[in-house]
Amino acid sequence: MNQSKQWIVSKIYEGSEQEKVHRISQQCKISPLLAKVFISRGIEEEEYIKMFLNPSMDDLYHPFLLRDMEKAVDRIVSAVKDRERIIIFGDYDVDGITSTSVLYNFLVKCGADVGYYIPDRLEEGYGLSMGAVRKVIDDGASLIITVDCGVTAFEEVEYIIDNNTDIIITDHHECKEELPKAYAVVNPCRHDCEYPFKELAGVGVAFKLVQALAIKMELKDPSPDYMDLVALGTVADVVPLVSENRIIVKYGLKKIENTLNKGLKALMEVSGVKDKEISSYTVGFVLAPRLNAAGRMGDATRAVKLLTTDDENEAAAISKELNEQNIYRQETEQEILSDVLSRIESSVDLKKEKVIVVWGEGWHHGIIGIVASRVVESFHRPCLLIAVEDGLGKGSGRSIEGFNLFEALTHCAGLLEKFGGHELAAGLTIKEENIEELKKSINEYADKLLKDSDLIPKIKIDVEVKKEDISLDSVRELDLLSPFGVGNPSPVFAYKNLVIEDIRTVGSDRHVKLKLKDSDSFIDAIGFNRGYLAEIYSKTDVIDTACSLEINSWNNTENVQLNIRDLKVSEDILVQNRFYYSLDKAVDFTCLYDENSADEFLENITKVENLQGFRRDFYEGRRTVILVNSINSLKSLTSALDGIKVRYCTAYNTSDSVDDGDVCILVNPKPEKFDAIPFNRVGIFGEWISKCYLYNIIKRIDLSKLFILDKICFKVDESDIIVERQDMAIVYRYLRNNFNGSGIIDDLFKFARSVSQSCGRNINYFKVKRILDTFEELNLLKKSERGKYGMEVSIIDTNGKKADLESSAIFQSFKAFKERIQAV
């Protein structure tokens, strides 16, 4: 489902913000392009930028800043020394697997009597459970250390204590006001913890514990030994890659490339990434899914065994098994997705239901969360998928920004057996007979919170670029921002008004390849999994792109390439289309007026000297409309309003009222339709094609509410709107050459551009429309509307007889208008 997307572009305006670009570029010795990215993300401090671009392990915070770290370390050191049985209690996702592995490997090196326990995803679920705790205690544990879990396990912790076993909790999840009464609770999210960085992954907290233990035991810095696994878990847990996480991943990715961990090395080999550059993408989409497959499809203990073994043969065998299970997971995922999409098509009314709720039998519980994510990506609306077995449903949900799924399920709690989660992801258990009611209830809840606009996917764009921003050096420099992930996404740029020189599909029609033109220069573009774009766009189309910038190497040659995230018809072209369409509806060149009355009326209108004055006292607390009549004026006005942060909308020909404090820009008002009554203030701005047209719009408006903003002038580009004999001849020849007597013009805008490109003259929608009206008047053709912008035409055989243009009232009105403007 390829929905149109809303682009949210951070704008850098002329003036002070351009000065910031120059200042940051000079201070930090970076390109203006990179400086713009930092500014768009609200980062302007020289020292912070330099630290961000050059992260150092020395910038990691001291582990003993974490509350309870001293207590935890002392207890573990004592347990190691006395050979107490230590059990690490982990989790079945990659964060839990790597947390367990890092701490286990370290304690083994310290000579500890240590084991680990990973709960079964399907049978025991996440975190400490009573059944799992009993097993661990029966195994002889004297000390339990949790990693990536435990901070909300009040009942289980109390049971452990009652059974004369100590427990140390290390976790990174949100805490309640009260904490379990463990021996120590190490969690940066504790409300009473002053640790400077709160976004560590579970493996990050486990690593801090290892660092602290090494300091206490006077051992060498353990970072080189474990940074590969710490980075792996950090990326996989999708925590913000800023501050300490950025340092960990920046150094950890390099460590992965040269890892000494036999299990990780074997996993890389079976995944096909050995001896390749490792990025956060490689970790998140290649390595992590294979480790996750262990917990989703079976026993996650195998993944810990993989990352803790010293036996290369064992590592190779487990890696092969995990790779096979990941393939099986992918196949199972695709089967479930196909079933889900079929059910959505048959049983979900997307016009009425803002939350997709689908259920079925035979779905693997460990897979439906991934499938729910893919449904959200496709439909951009919250999704609950429920696997039903023996009358009981176990569900997994994913959501979109602005819809808190946990709160939505709380609203429906009476229908659920149990549920948990957070804003964007949740799990639930429900009786089968309640599912239909859940679907109804959660959609009623969503109707109150979600607007239709919330269901439009959005692309956040860092900044608009022009060709002078782009070079091999400036694009190469963008890599200094890596590693990319949550909190530090790969930069996305808007590159506008590009002409398609060539477009074709590649890779069995899955991808699209383009050659684009910007003035006199060319740039290549690739759109992966966007082959469908070749059916939407064609050569000569003018487009805007949302893209990342990358360097493509081919035959020992490097070139900048756009990696397409989205394409759309150029916004400038759309503005032109709307302008000329509305101009055709608004302007009557045959109208006459009393010039003296018009001059006197215009002379009495109050003038606002500049738009800064407009900002302060013109629109605040009032309903304001500003009338414009040229594309240049529209662009100047919107740029000025953007710069002073005025909320506005744009309308063409006619407009309803706006809220107090808002501004409506009305382009090409229809004189007979414009109603000033709903507005407190009416502004006139910029260039107008004629005094007659403007006077007919405003002559009935009370002068007390009418204002000229900055200045107005009566100016027109004759080639833009005046139809000459030569224009008539060109369009007629084009019709005769391209239409065999009759034909359909699907889009008059594209038709006008094609005519213009064929002859090198300015031919636009407005002129083509008036020319075709003239041809009909002269009985040269018959036409009828076809949709909003199309037309069906039949050329009439004149038997060689030439038409007399002078007999056309439409053509005469153009001649008269031209004479009037030339006389001014």
N, C-alpha and C positions, 0 to 999 in steps of 0.2 A: 504494500500500500504506500504509494509515493505521494505523500501530502505536501502541499506547498508549505514553506517554512517562513516564519517571521524572523527577519534579520534584526538583531539588536547590535547596533554599531556604536562603539565609543568614538566620539568625534573630537578632533583636535582642531580648534578654531584658529583663525589668523590672529596675530597680535601677541598677547601675553603668553598663550600656550605654545605658539611657535618659538617664542623666546626661550621657554622652558626646554623645548627639544634641543635647541642649540646649546644651552647651558649644560644640560646633562650629558649631551654628546661630547662636549669639550672636557668637562670635569672628569668623566669616567672613561674617556678615550674609547668610546663606542660609536657605532654608526647612528645617524639620525633615525634609521628604521628601528633599531633596537631601543633607542631612547623613547620612541613613540609607543612601543609595546609597554615599557615600564610605566609611562605616564597614563596610558589607557587603563592600567591595573592599579592606579592610585599610588604608585611607588615613585617617589621623587627625591629621596634623601641619598646623597652621594655615598655616604658610608655604608648604608644598607645595600645599595646596588653593588658596590664593590665586594661586600661580603657574600652577597647572593651569587655573583658570578665566579667567586673564588672560595667556595666552601672549604673549611679546614676541619680535620678531626679534633684540632685543639679547641674548636668552638662548641664541642659537645659539653653539656652541663654535667657537673659532678654528680655521680649517682647517689651520694649520701644526702643530696638535697631532697630526695624522696622521703616522705614521712614513713616511719617504721622500718626504713632500710637498715638502720643500725641493729635493731632488734632481730630482724630476719637474718642478717648476716651472722650475728653472734650465735643464733640458734643452729644455723646450718653448719657453721664451723665446728661447733660442739658435736653435732651429729656425725660429721665426717670423722672427727678425731676419735669418737667413741664407737665407730662402726655401727651406728644405729641404722636400721633399715629405712631408707628414704624412698618414697614413691612420688614421682612427678605425675600429677593429674592434668592431662591436656585436653585438646579438642580435636575434632576430626577435620577441620578446615586447614588450609595451608598455614595460616597464622598460628593455630594451635600445634600443628605438626612441627613447624620450624621452632616454635618456642620450646617444645618438649625436647627436640633434638639438640638445640644449643645448650640448654641447661644440663641435659643428660651427658652429652659429650664432655662438658667441662667437669662435672662431678666425677665422672669415671676417671679422668686424668688426675683428679685430686685423690683418687683411691677410695672413694665413697662406696658404700654398699647401696646401690641405687637401682631402681627399676622405674617403669612408667606404665600408665594406664590411659588408654584412649577409649572413651565410651562409644558404643555402637549407635550410629545416627538413627536407625529405624527403631531399635529396641529400647534404647536408653535416652536418646535425645541429647540436647546440648547441656554441658556443664555437670556439676555434681548432682547425683541422684542417689536415693537411699540404697537402691540395689547395688549400684557401682561402689558406693562408699563401703558397704558391708564386704564386698569382694576385696577391696584394698586393705581393709583392716584385717580380714582373715588371712591376707598374704603376709601379715606380720609387720605392717608399717608402723614405725615409731614416729615418723614425721612425714606429713603429706605437704607437698608444695604444689599449689595449683598454678597453671599458666594459662592466660587468655580466658579465665573463667573464675567463678567463685564468689564474686563480690555481692551477689544477691542470694546466696545459698544459706539462709539463716538456719533452717531446720537441719540441713545436712551437717553444717558446721557444729551445731549443738550436739548432734549425735556423735560426731567424731570426738569431741571433747569429753563427752560422757563415757566414751570407751577408752579413755586415758591415752589418747593420741593427739599430738600437736598438729596444727595445720597453719601453714603460711600461705596467704592468698596473694598472688601477683595477677593483676588484671588491668585492663584499660577501658572497660565499659563504664557507662554512667553509674554513679552510686546513688543510693538513697541517703537520706539524712542520717539514718542509723546504719551502722556497719555490722557484719557478722562478728561474733566475739572470738575471732581467730587469734592465734599467738601474735601475728603481725599481718597487716593489710597494706601491701605496697601497690598503690594505684595513683597515678598523677591526677586523676579526676576526683579524688577524695576532696570533700569540701574544705577540710582542714589541712590540705597539702599545698604548700607554696611553691612546688616545683614549677619552673617558668614555662614549660611546654606541656600542654595537656593532650596532644594529639598522637602520642606514641601508639604504635600497634602493640598487640600482646607480646610479640617477639622483641619489640623494643624495650619493654619493661623487663622481660626475662634477661635480655642482654645487659641492662643496667644492673640487675642482680649479679650477673657474672662479673661485671666490672668491679662492683663493690666487694665481692668475695675475693677477687684477685688482689685488690688493694689491701684488704684486711689480712690476707694470707701471704702478702708480700711476694706475689707472683708477677711474672712479666705481663705487660698489657695484652689482654686476650683478643683485642679487636682484630688483628690480622687473621686469627684462626676461625672467627665466626661471622665476619662481616658479610660473607656471601649468603649465609642462611638468614641473617637478620634482614638483609635487603630483600631477599626472596619473599619472606613473610610480610614485610612492610608493604611492598608493592601489591601483593595478592590481597591484602586486607583493605585496599582502596582507602587508605588514610591520606590526609593532605600531605603532599610532598613539599613541605616547607620546613624551615628551621632544622631541627635535629633529623627529621625524616629525610630531608633533602640531602644532608651530609651523609647519613647512613646509606642511602640508595646511590648517591653519586660515587662513593668509594666502593660500595658493595657490588655494583654492576661490573666494575673492573675486576673485582676479586672473583666474581663468578666466571669471567672469561678464562681465568687461570686457576680455577679452584683445585684444591687438593682433596676436597671431599669426594671420596670414591663413588658414593651414591649419586651425588649431584652430577658428577662427570659422566656417569653412565646414563643418567636421565637426559643429559644434553645430547649425548651421542644418539640415543634412540629417537630423540625429538628432531634430529637433523640440524641442530644449531651449534654443534661443536666446531671450534675454530672460527666462529662468526662473531661479529660485534653484538654484544648483548645490550638491549635497551629495556626500558620499563615495559614496552609493548611485548618484547620476547618473553619476559617473566610473566606478565599478566595473561597472555593469550597462547603461550606455547608450553611453558614449564608448569605453571600453576594448575592448569586444568588437568594435567596428568597426575599430579599429586592429589588434587581434589577427587579424582576418579576413585581413589582408594576408599575414601569415606562415603562417596555417593553410591558406589556399586558394591561395596563389600566392607572390608576391615581396614580402617585407616592406620592401624598399627603397622601394616606393611610399609607405609610411607615413612614412618619414624625409623623402622628397621633399615630402610634404604639410606636415610641420611645419617645413620649412626654406625653402619657396618664398615669394617676394614677389609672385608673380603670382596675382591673385585668380581669374582664369579657370582657371588650372591647379589651384588649390586646390579650386575648385568641381567640376572634372572628376574629380579623384582622390577627393574625398569621396563623390561620387555612385557612383563605381566601388566604393569600400570598403563603402558602404551596401548596394549590390546584392550584393556578395560575402558580406556578413554575413547577408543574407536567405537566400542560397543555403546558407551555413553552417548556419543554423537549420533549414532544410528537410532538409539532409543529416543533421544531428544527430538530428532527429526520426525520419527513416527508419532510421538505425542503432539508435536507442533502441527503436523498435518491434520491430525484428528481435531485438535483445538480450533484451527482455522476453519475446518469444515463445520464445526458446531457454532462458531461465531457467525458464519454466513447463514446458517439455517435458523438459529435461535436467539440471536442478539440483534436488537434494533438500535443501530448506532446513532440514529437520529434522536432517539429518546433516552438511551441508556449511556450515561457518562462513565459508569464503571462496568467493565466487562467481567461477568461472573460465569464461568463455565466449569462443568464437572463431568467426570467420566470414570469408568471402571478400568482396571488394568494398567493405570498410569503408575510409573515408578515414583515413590514419594521423594526420592533424592534428586529427581530430575525436574520436577514441575516448577521449582523456583527459577531455574534457568529459562525454561519455556515461557514463564510469566514475564521475565525480563524482555524476551524477544517480542512478545505480544505488545508490551508497552512501547518498545522501539518502533514497531510497525504502526500502531494505532494512536500513540501518544495520548493514552488515557489509562487510569488505574486498572489493574487486572487482578482477579482472584481465580486461581485454578485449584480445583478440589479433586483429589483422588479418592474414590469411594470404594470401600471394601467391607462386606458384611454389615451394611447399614450404617457405617461410620465413615465420615469424610475427614481426610487430613489435607489441609490446604496451605498454599503458599501464595503470597501476594506481593506485588510490586506497584509503585505509585509514581506520580509525576510531581514536579515542584509545585507547591501550593496546595497539595491535598495530603494531609497527614493521615496515613493509612491506619496507624495505631489508634488515633482518636476516632476514626470512622468505625473501627471494629469495637471500640469501647461503647459507641452509640448503639451497636447491635449486640452487645454482650449477652443479653438475655437469650439470644438464639444460639450461643456458642457454648461448647463444653469447656474450652479453654482457648486462650490466644496470647500472643506476645509479639514484640517487635518494636519498630520505631517508625519514623515519619515515612520513609520510602520503602520499607520492606517489613513483612510480618508473616507469622504462621498462625494456623488455627486448627482446632478440632471441632467438628460439628456433626450432629446426627443428620442422616440423609434426608429425613422428612422436613428438616428446617432450612434446607439449602435454598429452595425457591423463595421462601420468606426473607432470607438473608439478601438475596439478589434484589428484591423489591425494597427492602429497608435501606440498604447501603446506597441505592440509587436515589431514593428520596432524600437521603442525607446529602449526597453529592449535588443534587439539584439546587440546594440552598447555598452551596459554597462555590461551585465551579461555574464559570461563565463559558460560553462557547469559545471565546478567545483563549481561555486556558488550555483548550484541547488542540491548539495550533502548535506544532513543534517549533522550537526556537533555536536559532544559531547565534551564539554570542561571538561577535566579531571584535577583535582587538582594535583595529584601526583600518581606515581606507588607505590604500597605497596608490602611487602613481609610478610610471615607468622609471622616473629618476631616482626613486627610492630603492630600486632593485638592481643588484649587481651580484656577481659570484661571491664577493667578499662579504657584503651585507647579509646575504642569505646564509652563508657558511657561519657567520657570527651568531645567528639565531640559535645554533646548537648549544651555545653557552648557557641557554636557559634550561637545558635538559638537566636531570631526568624529568619527563613530563608525566603528569597524572592529576589526580584531584588536587585542587588548590594551586596547581601550576600547569594548566593545560598547554598543549602545543599551540603556538600562536595561529590564529585564523585571521585572514585579511579579506577585505573587500577590494576587488580590482574591477573598476567599472568602465563601461563604454568600450568594450572590446568587440571587434568585428570578427565573425567566424570566417576564416579563410578556407578551412577544411574541417570536416567532422566525419568520423567513421568508427565502427565498432572493431574491437580487437579481443583476443582471448575467447574465441567461440561466442562472440557477441555479448559477453558478460560485461566488458569494460568499454569505455569510450575514449578515443584519442582525438584531440583538437589542435589545430594551429590557429592562433588568435593574433589579430593585428591591433596595435595601438599606434595610431598615426602612421609613422613610417617604419616602425619596428615590429618584430614578430616574436611570439613566445609560445612554447608548446605547453599543452595541458593534458593531464590524464585523469580520468574519473573511474576509480575501481568500483565494480559492481553497479555501474551507472550506464550500462549499455543502452537502456531505454531512452536516454537523452538524445540519441541519434535519430529517434523517431519524432522528437518534439522540436528540435532545432535543425536549421539547415544553413548552408553557406550564405553569407551576407547578413545573417541576423546579427543584431547588435545586442550584446548581453552584459550583465553584471555577474561576477563570479564571487562566491565565498570560497576561499582556498587557503591551503598552507603552501609555503614556498619551500622548494627543495632543489637539490642539485642532482641532475641526472647525468650519469657518465655512460658514454657509448662510443666505441671505437676510439678510445683515448681522448675523447673530447668531452668537456664539461659544459653543461648549459643549465640555466635556471628553468625549472619546470613548475607549473601550477598543479597542485594535487586538489582536484575539485571536491568540495564539500556540498556545494549547491550552485545551481545556475538559475537565473531568471532573466526575463526580458529587461533590458536596460531601463533603469528608473527614469533616466533622462528621456528615453524614447517614450515611455508610458506617459510622462508629463507632457511631452509634445503631442502625443495622441489625444490625451484628454483635452489639451488646450485647443487644438484645431477642431476637434469634434464639437466642443462647446462653443467655439467661435462661430462655427457654421450655424449653430442654433440661435446665436444671440445677435449677430450683426446683420443689419439691413442697410445696404448701401444706397437705397433709393430714398431714405428718410431725409426730410428737410427740417430746418430749424431757424429760429431768429437769432442770428449771431450776436446782436447787441444784447438781447436778453440773457443769452448764455454767458457772455463775458461779464455782465453785471452780477449775475448769480454767483459765478466762480470767484469774483473779486471779493464777495462778502463772506466767503467760507473762512472759518478760523484755521490758522496754520499752526501746526506743531513743528518746531524747528528741526528736531532730530528724533531718532528712535529711542535715544536714552531718555528724553523727556516723555516720550510715549510710555516707556516702561514705568516711570515713577508715578505718573498721575493719570494716565489715560484709561487704562483698562481695569485697574484693581477695583473689585467689588461691582463691576459692571458687565453687561453683556455687549460684546464688541464685535463688529464685522468690519473687515478691511477689504475694499474692492480693488482688484488689480486686473490689468488687461494686456499683459505681455509676459512671456516666459522669463525674460531677464528680471522683470520686477518681482515675479513670483519667487525666483531663486534668491534674489537679494533680500526679500522680506523674510523668507523662511530661515535663511542663514542668520539674519539679525535676531529673529525671535529665538532661534536655538541658542545663540550666544548669550542672550540675557535670560534664558530659562523660562520663557513664556509658554504656557500650555495652549496649544492651538490645534485646529482641524482645518482641512482644506476641502472646499466644495466647488462645484462648477455649475454655472447657470442659476441655480436656486439654492436656498439654504433655509433650514429650520433655525430656531434660536439655539443658543448655547447656555451653559451654566454661568452663573456670576463668576467673574474672574477669568473666564476662558475667552479665547479669540477665534473667530471664524474668518479664514481667508476665502473670499468669494471671487472666483476667477470667471471672467466674461459673464457678468450678470445679464439676465434677460430683462430688458427695460420694462416690458409689460408685466413681468412676473415678480420683480424684486419688491419685497415688502420690508420696509425698515422698522415697522412697528415693534417686532419682538426684540429690537436692539436698543440699548441706551446710547451707544456711540457708533457712528458710521465713519470710517476712515477711507480716504482715497489716496492711493499710493502709486507712484511710478509712471511708466509710459502708457499712453492711450492712443489708439489708432485714429480717433477723431473726436473733436469737441462735440459734434452732434450726438454721437453714441453715448458719451459720458453724460451730457446734459439730459438726454431722455431718461437716463437711469435715476438721476438725483434731483430733478427739478421739482419733485413733489415732497421732498424730505425737508423737515423742519431744520432750519439753519442752526438751531441750538445744539443739535446732536451731530452735525456734520463737520468733519475736519479734514484738512489736507495734511498728510504726514510727510514731513521732509519737503518734498516738492512733487509736482506732476508736470508732465510735458506731453505734447502731442507729436508723436514720432512714430513712423512706420517704415519698415523695410519693404519697399515696394515689391521686391521679388518674392516676399513671403506671402503676400495676400492678393496682389493685383494680378489678374489673369490677362496675359497678352495674347495676341493672335498666334504667336509662335508656340505658346503653351497649348493652345487649342489644337494646332496642327500636329504637335508631337503626340498628344494623348490619342487623337483620332487614328494616326498611323499605327500606334502601338496596339490599339484595339483591332485594327484591320489585320495586322500581322500576327497577332496571337490568339484571335478568336475567329473561328470559322463560321462567321455569320452570327453566332450567339454563344454565350458562355456565362459562367458564374464567377464572379469576383468574391472569393470567400472573405477577404479582409481588405478593405479599401486602404488601410494604412500600409500594408505590405505592397499592395498594388502601386500606390503612389511612390514608395521607395524604389520599386523595380523600374518604374518609368523614369524617375529621377536619375537612377544609376545608368540607365540605357542612353540618356541624352546629355547628362552633365548639367542639367538645369535644376533649379529649385522647384520641385513639384511635391506638394504635401497633400494631406487629406483634404484640407479646406479648399485648395485650388482644384483638386480632382473632382470633389463633390460638386463644386459650382460649374466646372466644365461639363460634367455629365448632365447636370440640370440644363445647361445651355444647349447641349446636343439634343436633349429631349424636346426642348422648346422649339428648336429648329427642325424637328422631325427627322433627325439623323439616326436616332435609335429609340427604342423603347426600353424602359427599365422598371424594375420592381425591387423593393427591399427584400433582402434575404438575411434574416437575423439582424442583430443590432448594427454590425459593421460591414455586412456583405450586400451584394447587389447582383441581380440577374439582368443581363443586358442582351438585347437583340439589335443588331445593326441593320438599318433599313437601307435597301438598295435604292440609290438616288438616280440610277441610270446615267451616271456621269455628271449630273447637274450639281453645280457648286452651291453651297449654302451661303446666304447673305448674312454675315455676322452682324452687320449694322442693323439688321431687323430684330435682333435679340435684345429684349429689355434687360436681361441679366448682364449681357456684355456691355450694354450702354451704361448700366449702373457702375460697372468697373471703370469705364472711361471717365465718367463724371466724377467719381470719387478720386481718381488719379489727378484730374485737373484741379480739384479742390485742394488736395494736399500739396500739389506743386505750386499753387498760388499763395500758400501761407509763407 
